Amino acid sequence: MRYAQGGGLTDAERTTRERLRLQAVERFAGRRKNAEIAAALRISLRSVERWRRAWRESGETAVLSKGSPGRPRLREAQIHRLERELEHGPLAHGWADQRWTLARIKTLIGRLFHVSYTVEGTWRLLKVHGWSWQQPARRAIERDDDAVEVWRQETWPRVKAPRRSAGPGSSSRTRPGSR
């Protein structure tokens, strides 16, 4: 069975699926036909055929779920080490600027722990452990916030053009009856 991108079974769904597999095994032993088992359990005929083949070749244990083939997990000690390394910053790990990107963190995880994550998996790992995405404000290095505030308070009101009133000679109004 294929699942949508990023999808899969929850623990409850996995348990339900396991129960179906065991019910199918009971019916294999009772010599029921594949189509009958598929209809009774409301699963695909192809799954029943695959489970029966595995059952015939290796017994009941071959039919049981092997678990999630999901991304490899880091142990808590590895997570703490990753956090310490992230705090050192990208410069300490050979990147030219001070921005952590998911691709860079993914690469760092691979270098440190020899574990491969996807960019999406890296984001999930960080999110689960309390990290959030942040985008630095783009500002010129030379910017002087105090000078900007003085300009905004003193100079801008003098330079700002006054609003014209919409009086009788204003071009923004049309006179009634004229075209």
Secondary structure, DSSP 8 states (H G I E B T S, - for coil): ----TT----HHHHHHHHHHHHHHHHHHHTT--HHHHHHHHT--HHHHHHHHHHHHHH-HHHHS-----------HHHHHHHHHHHHH-GGGGT-SSS---HHHHHHHHHHHH-----HHHHHHHHHHTT----------TT--HHHHHHIIIIIHHHHS-------TT-TTS--TT--
